[in-house]
Amino acid sequence: MYKQPDAQDIAFLKTVVDPARVLTGTEIAEDYSHDELGGVQQSPDVLIKALSTEEVAAVMRYASQQNIPVVCRGSGTGLVGAAVALKGGIMIETLGMNKILELDRDNLTVTVQPGVLLMDLAAFAEENEFLYPPDPGEKSATIGGNISTNAGGMRAVKYGVTRDYVRGLTVVLPDGSVERLGGKIVKNSTGYSLLNLIIGSEGTLGIITEAILKLVPLPKITESLLVPFETGEKAIETVPHIIRSKASLTAIEFFEKQTILFAEEYLGKKFPDTHYPAYLLLTVDGSDRAVIDKELETVARLCMEQGAPDAFIVDTDERKESVWKARGAFLEAIKASTTEMDECDVVVPRDKIAEFVEYTPEVARIVNLRIPSFGHAGDGNLHVYICRDGLDEKTWKERLEQAFALMYKRADELSGLVSGEHGIGYAKKDYMKAACGEKQIALMKGIKAVFDPNNILNPGKLF
């Protein structure tokens, strides 16, 4: 049984954190009760705007002693309720911990606090002629949030995901102790990888207060191809041919015309082409113009051999801005087109993505819902958005549950899993149980119990 913070608890918390950064009751904005999708809601009793590892550790020590539940939150851009204070208690916000602490050119690392925004880190790296490769669509997400969900993004085809770029973490554990895991080292075979347990754990094992991240040299050239297709099926069926060609692509993105039109309306800007039902956006980066031109020519020819009527080079600043701004706005644009939505962040083997894409219109027909989709076709991660469009609550919940059941069943049949990069949080717990099975869930619960025996850190998430 958790203790809910009372006046005495709040008074103590104001002795370890500036009272101006300890908020209660109506001082806490409604935004802190939910994440980006808003399907799961609960306000914390106390909101603490932390600025240091020491403050986070002091709060966790007290919460552990008093058995008060705690949840950590960054920008609140998650989509599965992972940063919602389901049990009330204390919410620690790390947005104020937003300093880039060190750029180490010799070790190719950057050390940051968890509240640094992805877009700010990307800009800082580029200014210093480096690239931080993880590139999720939500640029206002925090690095702490990206690490907690092992975010992927559009460059995963070539560069991998967030886990591949985390070298070290400073973590406050549920009892308030501070541990430093990993470091600037490139190799590490020293026991179990506690570092990798924290990555992707959605704030259930510890609170990240500092991260050492790997950088790579900034590619001198980045070019893209926008390839139209007569059907979504034809576009997605071309992806395995592209992968088999061994072209060194940075990104292979799939989207349909309707999603582009939503983005045009949302942004008030025109996309370079909207004449076709579906598109692939293919990107190449590197330092040799001749090699890049050859890659683009090879891929363009392959796509046209597979039925693409054309291939547009995205080479001017104007075209690049319109294409990538639209791609970055797809989620918000779809959200603006409906009264409520939920997301299926399914991932399947790359050679099965076509089968899953072709199945989603069938699901839409079966459940009679609008289900736009887009995603990272090159790594098998599709984002499917189920839209409410004014349905009454009972009908919406029934059809939503049916749609999820159908899609996750199909993903399982294709050797896929529940989430590629957005995590499980609260919203997808039941689906993870079905996907992982009792033994794996028991192992996860055992790990949780070792880190957090009183289950005070982000309770009610994952399982």
C-alpha positions in Angstrom: 0.0 0.0 0.0 1.6 3.3 -1.1 1.6 6.4 1.0 0.2 9.5 -0.6 2.3 12.6 0.2 0.9 14.7 3.0 1.8 18.2 4.3 4.7 16.8 6.3 6.1 15.1 3.2 5.7 18.2 1.1 7.4 20.3 3.8 10.4 17.9 3.7 10.7 17.9 0.0 10.9 21.7 0.0 14.0 21.4 2.2 15.9 19.4 -0.5 14.5 21.2 -3.5 13.9 24.9 -3.9 10.2 25.4 -2.8 9.5 27.3 -6.0 10.2 24.0 -7.9 7.9 21.9 -5.7 4.3 22.1 -7.0 1.1 20.7 -5.6 -2.6 20.6 -6.3 -3.8 23.3 -8.7 -0.2 24.5 -9.2 0.3 21.4 -11.4 -0.8 22.0 -15.0 -3.3 19.5 -16.6 -0.6 18.6 -19.1 1.3 16.6 -16.5 -1.7 14.2 -16.2 -1.1 12.6 -19.6 1.3 12.1 -22.4 1.0 13.0 -26.1 -1.9 10.6 -26.9 -3.8 11.3 -23.7 -5.5 7.9 -23.5 -4.2 7.4 -19.9 -4.7 10.1 -17.3 -3.7 10.7 -13.7 -2.2 13.8 -12.0 0.7 13.4 -9.5 0.2 14.7 -6.0 3.5 16.5 -6.1 5.5 17.8 -9.1 9.3 18.4 -8.6 11.2 20.2 -11.2 14.7 18.7 -10.6 17.9 20.4 -11.6 20.6 17.9 -10.4 21.5 14.3 -9.7 21.7 15.2 -6.0 18.2 16.5 -5.9 16.8 13.4 -7.7 18.7 11.2 -5.2 17.5 13.1 -2.2 13.9 12.8 -3.4 14.2 9.1 -4.1 15.8 8.4 -0.7 12.9 10.0 1.0 10.3 8.4 -1.2 11.9 5.0 -0.6 11.8 5.5 3.2 8.1 6.7 3.1 7.0 4.2 0.4 5.7 7.0 -1.9 5.4 6.2 -5.6 7.6 8.2 -8.1 7.5 8.6 -11.8 10.0 10.5 -14.0 9.0 12.7 -16.9 10.7 14.5 -19.7 8.8 16.4 -22.4 5.8 14.2 -22.1 5.9 13.2 -25.8 5.5 9.5 -25.2 2.6 7.5 -26.7 1.9 4.7 -24.2 1.3 6.4 -20.9 4.8 5.5 -19.6 5.3 8.8 -17.8 1.8 9.1 -16.3 1.6 9.0 -12.5 -0.9 6.2 -12.3 -0.6 5.9 -8.5 -0.4 9.7 -7.8 2.6 10.4 -5.6 5.6 12.3 -6.8 6.5 13.2 -10.4 10.1 14.3 -11.0 10.4 16.4 -14.2 13.9 16.5 -15.7 13.4 19.2 -18.4 15.4 21.7 -16.3 18.4 19.3 -16.4 19.2 20.4 -20.0 22.9 21.1 -20.1 25.3 19.7 -22.7 28.2 19.1 -20.3 31.1 18.0 -22.5 32.2 17.3 -26.0 35.1 14.9 -26.1 36.6 15.0 -29.6 39.2 12.4 -28.7 36.7 9.8 -27.6 34.0 10.8 -30.0 31.5 11.3 -27.1 29.1 14.0 -25.8 28.0 14.0 -22.2 24.5 15.4 -21.5 21.8 15.8 -18.9 18.6 13.9 -19.5 16.5 17.0 -20.3 18.5 18.0 -23.4 16.1 17.9 -26.4 16.9 15.7 -29.3 16.8 18.7 -31.7 19.2 20.7 -29.6 21.7 17.8 -29.3 21.4 17.2 -33.1 22.2 20.9 -33.8 25.1 21.0 -31.3 26.6 17.9 -32.8 26.3 19.3 -36.4 27.8 22.6 -35.4 30.8 20.7 -34.2 30.9 18.5 -37.4 29.5 15.4 -35.7 26.4 13.4 -36.1 24.2 12.0 -33.3 22.5 9.3 -35.5 19.3 8.3 -33.6 16.6 10.3 -35.4 13.0 9.7 -34.0 10.3 11.8 -35.6 9.6 13.8 -32.4 12.5 16.2 -32.2 11.2 17.9 -29.0 11.6 14.6 -27.0 14.3 14.5 -24.4 17.4 12.4 -24.5 16.4 10.8 -21.2 13.1 9.8 -22.8 14.8 8.5 -25.9 17.1 6.3 -23.8 14.2 5.1 -21.6 12.3 3.8 -24.7 15.3 2.9 -26.8 14.0 5.2 -29.5 14.8 4.3 -33.1 13.9 6.7 -35.9 14.5 7.2 -39.6 18.3 6.5 -39.7 18.1 3.1 -38.0 18.6 1.3 -41.3 22.2 2.3 -41.4 23.1 3.5 -38.0 21.0 1.5 -35.5 18.9 2.7 -32.6 19.5 4.7 -29.4 21.0 1.7 -27.5 23.9 1.6 -30.0 24.9 5.2 -29.0 24.7 5.0 -25.2 28.2 4.5 -23.7 27.6 5.4 -20.1 24.8 6.5 -17.7 24.5 8.1 -14.3 21.4 6.5 -12.7 19.6 7.2 -9.4 18.2 3.9 -8.2 14.8 3.6 -6.3 16.6 3.7 -2.9 18.3 7.0 -3.8 21.8 5.5 -4.4 23.7 6.8 -7.4 25.4 4.4 -9.8 27.6 5.2 -12.9 27.2 2.5 -15.5 29.6 2.1 -18.5 31.6 5.2 -19.5 33.7 6.4 -22.4 35.0 2.9 -23.0 34.3 1.3 -26.4 34.3 -2.3 -25.1 33.0 -3.8 -21.9 32.7 -7.4 -20.9 32.6 -6.7 -17.1 29.7 -8.8 -15.9 26.1 -8.4 -16.7 25.3 -5.3 -18.7 23.3 -3.2 -16.2 23.7 -0.3 -18.6 21.6 -2.1 -21.2 19.0 -3.1 -18.6 18.4 0.6 -18.0 18.1 1.5 -21.7 14.5 0.8 -22.8 13.3 0.1 -19.2 10.8 3.1 -19.4 11.9 4.6 -16.0 11.0 1.5 -14.0 14.5 0.6 -12.8 16.2 3.9 -12.3 16.2 7.6 -13.2 18.8 8.7 -15.7 20.5 11.9 -14.7 23.5 12.0 -17.1 24.4 10.2 -20.3 27.6 9.7 -22.3 26.7 9.3 -25.9 28.6 8.2 -28.9 29.0 10.5 -31.9 30.1 9.8 -35.5 31.8 12.2 -38.0 29.2 14.3 -39.8 28.6 13.1 -43.4 29.5 15.8 -45.8 26.6 15.0 -48.2 23.0 13.8 -47.6 20.7 13.3 -50.5 17.2 11.7 -50.8 15.0 10.2 -53.5 11.2 10.6 -53.3 9.8 7.6 -55.2 6.0 7.4 -56.1 4.0 4.2 -56.6 0.6 3.4 -57.9 -0.4 1.5 -54.8 0.9 1.2 -51.2 1.3 -2.5 -51.7 3.6 -1.9 -54.7 5.7 0.6 -52.7 6.2 -1.6 -49.7 6.8 -4.7 -51.9 9.8 -2.9 -53.4 11.5 -2.5 -50.1 13.0 -6.1 -49.9 14.4 -5.6 -53.5 16.1 -2.4 -52.2 17.5 -4.2 -49.2 18.8 -7.1 -51.3 20.5 -4.7 -53.6 22.9 -3.9 -50.7 22.6 -0.2 -51.3 24.0 1.7 -48.3 20.8 3.6 -47.5 20.4 5.7 -44.3 16.6 5.7 -44.4 13.8 3.9 -46.1 10.5 5.6 -45.2 7.0 4.6 -46.4 3.9 6.8 -46.4 0.6 7.2 -48.3 -0.9 10.2 -50.1 -3.6 10.8 -47.5 -1.0 11.2 -44.8 0.8 13.8 -46.9 -2.4 15.7 -47.4 -2.9 15.7 -43.6 0.6 17.1 -43.2 0.0 19.8 -45.9 -3.1 21.0 -44.1 -1.5 20.8 -40.7 1.7 22.8 -41.8 0.1 25.0 -44.4 2.8 24.0 -46.8 2.8 22.1 -50.1 4.6 18.7 -50.5 6.7 18.4 -53.7 4.4 15.8 -55.2 0.9 14.4 -54.3 -0.1 12.8 -57.5 0.4 9.2 -56.5 -1.2 7.0 -53.8 2.0 6.0 -52.0 5.7 6.9 -51.7 9.1 5.7 -50.5 11.6 8.3 -49.2 15.1 6.9 -49.6 18.2 8.7 -48.1 21.9 8.2 -48.7 24.7 10.0 -46.8 28.5 10.0 -47.0 31.5 12.0 -48.1 32.0 10.9 -51.7 29.7 12.6 -54.2 30.4 10.0 -56.9 29.5 7.1 -54.6 26.3 8.8 -53.5 25.3 9.6 -57.0 25.9 6.0 -58.1 23.8 4.7 -55.1 20.9 7.0 -56.0 21.0 6.1 -59.6 21.1 2.4 -58.8 18.2 2.6 -56.3 16.1 4.8 -58.7 16.6 2.4 -61.5 15.6 -0.6 -59.3 12.5 1.2 -58.1 11.4 2.0 -61.6 12.0 -1.6 -62.6 9.6 -2.6 -59.9 6.9 -0.3 -61.3 7.7 3.2 -59.9 6.6 5.7 -62.5 9.3 8.2 -61.5 12.0 9.1 -58.9 12.4 12.7 -57.7 15.8 13.8 -56.3 15.3 15.9 -53.2 18.3 18.1 -53.8 17.4 21.7 -53.2 17.0 23.3 -49.8 13.4 24.1 -50.5 12.6 20.5 -51.4 14.5 19.1 -48.4 12.7 21.4 -46.0 9.2 20.6 -47.4 9.8 16.8 -47.5 11.4 16.4 -44.1 9.1 18.9 -42.3 6.1 17.0 -43.6 7.6 13.7 -42.5 8.3 15.0 -39.1 4.7 16.3 -38.8 2.9 13.1 -39.8 2.0 12.1 -36.2 0.6 15.5 -35.3 -1.1 15.9 -38.6 -3.0 12.6 -38.2 -3.8 13.5 -34.6 -5.3 16.8 -35.8 -7.5 15.0 -38.3 -9.5 13.1 -35.7 -11.1 13.4 -32.3 -8.9 10.7 -30.7 -6.4 8.1 -31.8 -4.3 5.3 -30.6 -1.2 3.7 -32.1 0.1 0.3 -33.0 3.9 0.5 -33.0 4.4 -3.0 -34.5 7.7 -4.3 -35.7 8.2 -7.3 -38.0 11.2 -8.8 -39.9 12.0 -6.5 -42.8 11.0 -9.1 -45.4 7.5 -9.3 -43.8 6.7 -5.6 -43.7 4.8 -5.8 -47.0 2.5 -8.5 -45.7 1.7 -6.4 -42.6 1.1 -3.2 -44.6 -1.2 -5.1 -47.0 -3.1 -6.4 -44.0 -3.9 -3.1 -42.3 -6.6 -2.0 -44.9 -8.3 -5.4 -44.2 -8.3 -4.6 -40.5 -9.8 -1.1 -41.2 -12.6 -2.8 -43.2 -13.3 -5.4 -40.5 -13.5 -3.0 -37.6 -14.9 -0.1 -39.7 -12.3 2.4 -38.6 -9.9 4.8 -40.4 -6.4 3.5 -40.0 -3.7 5.6 -41.7 -0.1 4.4 -41.4 3.5 5.3 -42.2 6.8 4.1 -40.9 10.3 2.9 -41.2 10.0 0.3 -43.9 13.7 -0.3 -44.0 13.7 -1.8 -40.4 10.2 -3.3 -40.4 8.7 -0.8 -37.9 5.3 0.5 -39.0 3.3 3.1 -37.1 -0.4 2.4 -37.5 -2.8 5.1 -36.2 -6.4 4.0 -35.3 -8.7 7.0 -35.5 -11.9 7.5 -33.5 -13.5 10.1 -35.8 -16.4 10.9 -33.5 -17.5 7.4 -32.5 -19.2 7.1 -29.1 -17.0 5.9 -26.3 -18.4 2.3 -26.1 -18.2 1.7 -29.8 -14.7 3.2 -30.0 -13.3 1.1 -27.2 -14.8 -2.1 -28.7 -13.5 -1.5 -32.2 -10.1 -0.3 -30.9 -9.6 -3.5 -28.9 -10.6 -5.6 -31.9 -8.2 -3.7 -34.2 -5.3 -4.2 -31.8 -6.1 -7.8 -31.3 -6.1 -8.4 -35.1 -2.9 -6.5 -35.8 -0.8 -8.0 -33.0 -2.0 -11.5 -33.9 -0.8 -10.9 -37.4 2.5 -9.4 -36.2 3.0 -12.6 -34.1 2.3 -14.8 -37.1 5.0 -12.8 -39.0 7.5 -13.3 -36.1 7.1 -9.7 -35.0 6.7 -7.9 -31.7 4.5 -5.4 -30.0 6.7 -2.3 -30.1 9.6 -1.2 -32.3 10.5 2.0 -30.5 7.7 3.6 -28.6 7.7 1.2 -25.6 5.0 -0.5 -23.6 4.1 1.9 -20.8 0.6 1.3 -19.4 -1.3 1.1 -22.7 0.3 -1.9 -24.2 0.9 -4.1 -21.2 -1.6 -6.9 -22.1 -0.2 -7.1 -25.6 3.4 -7.5 -24.3 2.3 -10.3 -22.0 0.8 -12.2 -24.9 3.9 -11.6 -27.1 6.6 -12.5 -24.5 4.9 -15.3 -22.5 4.9 -16.1 -18.8 8.5 -17.1 -18.5 10.0 -13.9 -20.0 7.5 -11.7 -18.0 8.6 -13.5 -14.8 12.2 -12.8 -15.6 11.4 -9.1 -16.1 9.5 -9.0 -12.9 12.5 -10.6 -11.1 14.8 -7.9 -12.5 12.4 -5.2 -11.4 12.2 -6.7 -7.9 16.0 -6.6 -7.5 16.2 -2.9 -8.6 13.0 -1.8 -6.9 11.9 -4.3 -4.2 9.1 -1.9 -3.0 7.9 -1.2 -6.5 7.8 2.6 -6.0 9.4 3.6 -9.3 6.9 4.0 -12.1 4.6 1.3 -10.8 1.9 -0.1 -13.0 4.0 0.0 -16.2 5.3 -2.8 -18.5 3.6 -5.7 -16.7 
